[in-house]
Amino acid sequence: MKAIWIEWIIIIAYMLFIFGKGVFKYKKIGEVDDYLVAGRSAPWYLIFMTLGATVIGGGASIGAVGKTYEWGMLFVFISMGTFLHFIFSGLVVAPQFRKWKLYTVAGYFGRRYNEQARIAAFVLSLIFSIFIIAAQMAAFGSVLSTLFPRFADNATLIRWAIIIGGTMVIVYSTAGGLLAVIYTDVYQFIILFGGFLVTLAFIIPDLTANWATMTDTVPPEFFRVIGDKGWIFLITTFLAFLLGETFGPGYVTRYVIGKNIKHTKWGIAGVGIALTFTLPFIIYFISLYAKIHFPNIDPQQALPSTLQHLHNPVVAGLIIAALLSAVMSSADSALNSATAIFVKDLFEPMLGWKDTGDGRTLVLARRLTATLGIISTLIAVLWPDIIELLLFTYHIWAPAIILPIVVGSVSKEYSARLGKQIFWTMVLSVAVTMIYRTTGYAEKFDPAVVGVGFSIIFYATIKLAGRLMYGPVEIQQDRLKDH
């Protein structure tokens, strides 16, 4: 009983600390750029930590431990896709976003292609962000119930956990905007990543002592790269993790907050390199420890069972607090990006609202943050299981967004024809992917991966048809000089 109280004291103290650090950034917000993009003044190490805290979240931490417990070494290589895309984004894509001082994915499409592509990206970004927020709010309650299995069936407790976590995110995000998000993320990343390292240090002696006999309790496929599922499963599932959230709105926000292109590039690429080659392996050894000592438990109980078995309430309390705050980090990032989408992709270009320096846009942004947060929290309370909706957003996001951003980043062509080609590639790719989702093949090959394949085929076909029908493209020289 004493250990439980120690855990709760640490959890509550840590959450209040994070809440206070976020709210106190209120006084440092002077204009809308401070609120939406932290004044574009973040050094590389802040970008590194805020992006790290955002991407780890509940899925890449407690969910990853459970899935590694179930699949073994196979999931180590699959989960690398969660972080690997940041290397390409940091070195190739993010510098262009920062150079143009953009705010959102839709802003990129409008600048790089045309208004049709911008509107399509706006709609997809909005859907993506709203349900990501709701999912993270729901995950706050789910993580709490997973870490305290005796309360797992208490729906009322889960709802209150969602409301409390959602309220904290709404208040400090509304007060301090992205500036508050970044500085709370710093502590969340340090505690979460450090907590995993401390846990690893606790279990290494035990793993060393059991190394010779672990094959008696751990199945051999746990140590194989392909597990018991084969190379096709490994490749397609890795691609699904790689493509599912690539260029997601919450990540794109970090592309544009750096003090310059150099800091942007190395902050984003750096976190991709660091997490790709560390976190999956740390999680693997934690999962191996759980596999040795608890060979027949529910995979989602692997991390809490390990923490309880270590008999260290301080470590357990810090890990639990960090996991809960990591979920909050993912939620506040999505909430901030959703606000930016409304302000910069709807109110300013479509409704003609402009930031005149009188503070009206900042007030609007704060009201939007609070409203979107409340709506998302209510969705999570009323519908805590929204996995299918999340999968739906991933399946429309990757086919529509990934190829256009890659083409825009590496191609030198700027033309009206290219804009039309990209727009129709987006439309056709999403439509065919939605049809593919209804077939039996969708269970074998992830729709996001197949959808990106469709987008490549459609783009190549449309581009070839354009060349055959109209000849070589006439590049708009004025736009080329501008870029």
URHU-V214973 format. One record per backbone hydrogen bond with DSSP energy under -0.5 kcal/mol. CO is the residue of the C=O (numbers start at 0). NH is the residue of the N-H. E is the energy in kcal/mol with one decimal. If there is no record, write none. Layout:
CO:NH:E
CO:NH:E
This chain:
0:4:-1.8
1:5:-2.0
2:6:-2.4
3:7:-2.4
4:8:-2.4
5:9:-2.2
6:10:-2.6
7:11:-2.9
8:12:-2.5
9:13:-2.5
10:14:-2.5
11:15:-2.4
12:16:-2.0
13:17:-2.5
14:18:-2.4
15:19:-2.5
16:20:-2.4
17:21:-1.9
18:22:-2.3
19:23:-2.2
21:24:-1.2
22:25:-2.0
23:26:-0.6
24:27:-1.2
25:28:-1.4
27:29:-0.8
30:33:-0.6
30:34:-1.4
31:35:-2.8
32:36:-2.1
32:38:-2.2
33:37:-0.9
33:178:-0.5
34:177:-3.2
36:39:-2.5
37:40:-1.0
41:258:-2.0
42:45:-0.7
42:46:-1.9
43:47:-2.8
44:48:-2.0
45:49:-2.7
46:50:-2.3
47:51:-2.0
48:52:-2.6
49:53:-1.7
50:54:-2.4
51:55:-2.0
52:56:-1.3
55:59:-1.5
57:60:-0.7
57:62:-2.4
58:63:-0.5
60:64:-2.2
61:65:-1.9
62:66:-2.3
63:67:-2.5
64:68:-2.3
65:69:-1.3
66:70:-2.8
67:71:-2.9
70:73:-0.9
71:74:-1.5
71:75:-0.7
72:76:-1.3
73:77:-1.7
74:78:-3.0
75:79:-0.8
77:80:-1.6
78:81:-1.5
78:82:-0.5
79:82:-1.2
79:83:-2.4
80:84:-0.8
82:85:-1.5
83:86:-1.6
83:87:-0.7
84:88:-2.5
85:89:-2.7
86:90:-2.0
87:91:-2.6
87:92:-1.0
88:93:-3.8
92:95:-1.0
92:96:-1.5
93:97:-2.7
94:98:-2.4
95:99:-1.9
96:101:-1.9
97:100:-1.0
103:107:-1.3
104:108:-1.9
105:109:-2.4
106:110:-2.0
107:111:-3.0
108:112:-2.5
108:113:-0.5
113:117:-1.9
114:118:-2.4
115:119:-2.2
116:120:-2.4
117:121:-2.2
118:122:-2.3
119:123:-2.0
120:124:-2.5
121:125:-2.2
122:126:-2.2
123:127:-2.6
124:128:-2.6
125:129:-2.3
126:130:-1.8
127:131:-1.6
128:132:-2.4
129:133:-2.1
130:134:-2.2
131:135:-2.3
132:136:-2.4
133:137:-2.4
134:138:-2.4
135:139:-1.5
136:140:-1.0
137:141:-2.1
138:142:-3.3
139:143:-1.8
140:144:-2.2
141:145:-2.3
142:146:-2.5
143:147:-1.3
147:150:-2.6
148:151:-1.3
150:153:-2.2
152:154:-1.3
153:157:-1.9
154:158:-2.3
155:159:-2.3
156:160:-2.4
157:161:-2.3
158:162:-2.5
159:163:-2.8
160:164:-2.7
161:165:-2.9
162:166:-2.5
163:167:-2.2
164:168:-2.1
165:169:-2.7
166:170:-2.7
167:171:-2.2
168:172:-2.2
169:173:-2.5
170:174:-2.1
171:175:-2.3
172:176:-2.0
175:178:-0.9
175:179:-1.2
176:180:-1.8
177:181:-2.9
178:182:-1.9
179:183:-2.1
180:184:-2.1
181:185:-1.4
182:186:-0.9
183:187:-2.1
184:188:-3.0
185:189:-2.1
186:190:-2.5
187:191:-2.4
188:192:-2.6
189:193:-2.1
190:194:-2.3
191:195:-1.9
192:196:-1.9
193:197:-2.5
194:198:-2.4
195:199:-2.3
196:200:-2.3
197:201:-1.9
198:202:-1.6
199:203:-1.8
200:204:-0.6
202:206:-2.6
203:207:-2.7
204:208:-2.0
205:209:-1.8
206:210:-0.6
207:210:-0.8
209:212:-0.6
209:213:-1.3
212:215:-2.0
213:216:-1.3
213:217:-2.7
216:218:-0.5
218:221:-1.7
219:222:-1.7
220:223:-1.1
221:72:-2.7
223:226:-0.6
225:228:-2.1
225:229:-1.1
229:233:-1.7
230:234:-2.7
231:235:-2.6
232:236:-2.4
233:237:-2.1
234:238:-2.2
235:239:-1.8
236:240:-2.1
237:241:-2.4
238:242:-2.7
239:243:-2.1
240:244:-0.5
242:245:-0.6
244:247:-2.1
247:250:-0.9
247:251:-2.5
248:252:-1.6
250:253:-1.2
250:254:-0.7
251:254:-1.1
251:255:-0.7
252:255:-0.9
253:256:-0.6
256:41:-2.7
259:263:-2.1
260:264:-2.9
261:265:-2.2
262:266:-2.0
263:267:-1.9
264:268:-2.3
265:269:-1.4
266:270:-1.4
267:271:-1.6
268:272:-2.3
269:273:-2.7
270:274:-2.4
271:275:-1.8
272:276:-1.5
274:277:-1.0
274:278:-0.8
274:279:-0.8
277:280:-0.7
277:281:-2.2
278:282:-2.7
279:283:-1.5
280:284:-1.9
281:285:-1.8
282:286:-2.5
283:287:-2.4
284:288:-2.1
285:289:-1.9
286:290:-2.4
287:291:-2.1
288:292:-2.1
289:293:-3.0
293:296:-1.0
297:300:-2.6
298:301:-1.8
300:304:-2.3
301:305:-1.8
302:306:-2.5
303:307:-2.4
304:308:-2.0
305:309:-1.4
306:311:-0.7
307:310:-1.0
311:315:-2.5
312:316:-2.7
313:317:-2.3
314:318:-2.6
315:319:-2.7
316:320:-2.6
317:321:-2.7
318:322:-2.7
319:323:-2.5
320:324:-2.5
321:325:-2.2
322:326:-1.8
323:327:-1.9
324:328:-2.2
325:329:-1.9
326:330:-2.0
327:331:-3.1
328:332:-1.9
329:333:-1.9
330:334:-2.4
331:335:-2.2
332:336:-2.3
333:337:-2.3
334:338:-2.0
335:339:-2.2
336:340:-2.2
337:341:-2.1
338:342:-2.6
339:343:-2.9
340:344:-2.0
340:345:-0.5
341:345:-1.2
341:346:-2.8
342:347:-2.0
345:349:-1.4
345:350:-1.4
346:352:-2.7
347:351:-0.7
353:355:-1.0
358:362:-2.2
359:363:-2.4
360:364:-2.6
361:365:-2.2
362:366:-2.3
363:367:-2.5
364:368:-2.4
365:369:-2.3
366:370:-2.5
367:371:-3.1
368:372:-2.3
369:373:-2.3
370:374:-2.5
371:375:-2.5
372:376:-2.3
373:377:-2.4
374:378:-2.2
375:379:-2.2
376:380:-2.4
377:381:-2.7
378:382:-2.5
383:385:-0.9
385:389:-2.1
386:390:-2.7
387:391:-2.2
388:392:-2.3
389:393:-2.4
390:394:-2.3
391:395:-1.4
392:396:-2.0
393:397:-2.0
395:399:-0.9
396:400:-2.5
397:401:-1.5
400:404:-1.9
401:405:-2.4
402:406:-3.1
403:407:-2.5
404:408:-1.8
405:409:-1.9
406:410:-2.5
413:475:-2.3
414:418:-1.6
415:419:-1.8
416:420:-2.5
417:421:-2.6
418:422:-2.2
419:423:-2.3
420:424:-1.8
421:425:-2.3
422:426:-2.2
423:427:-2.5
424:428:-2.3
425:429:-2.2
426:430:-2.3
427:431:-2.6
428:432:-2.1
429:433:-2.4
430:434:-1.7
431:435:-2.6
432:436:-2.0
433:437:-0.6
434:437:-1.2
435:438:-1.8
438:441:-1.1
439:442:-1.1
440:443:-1.4
440:444:-2.6
445:449:-2.3
446:450:-3.0
447:451:-1.9
448:452:-1.8
449:453:-2.5
450:454:-2.3
451:455:-1.9
452:456:-2.0
453:457:-3.1
454:458:-2.4
455:459:-2.3
456:460:-2.4
457:461:-3.0
458:462:-2.4
459:463:-2.2
460:464:-2.6
461:465:-2.2
462:466:-2.0
463:467:-2.4
464:468:-2.4
465:469:-2.8
466:470:-1.6
472:474:-0.9
474:476:-1.2
475:479:-2.1
476:480:-2.3
477:481:-1.6
478:482:-1.4
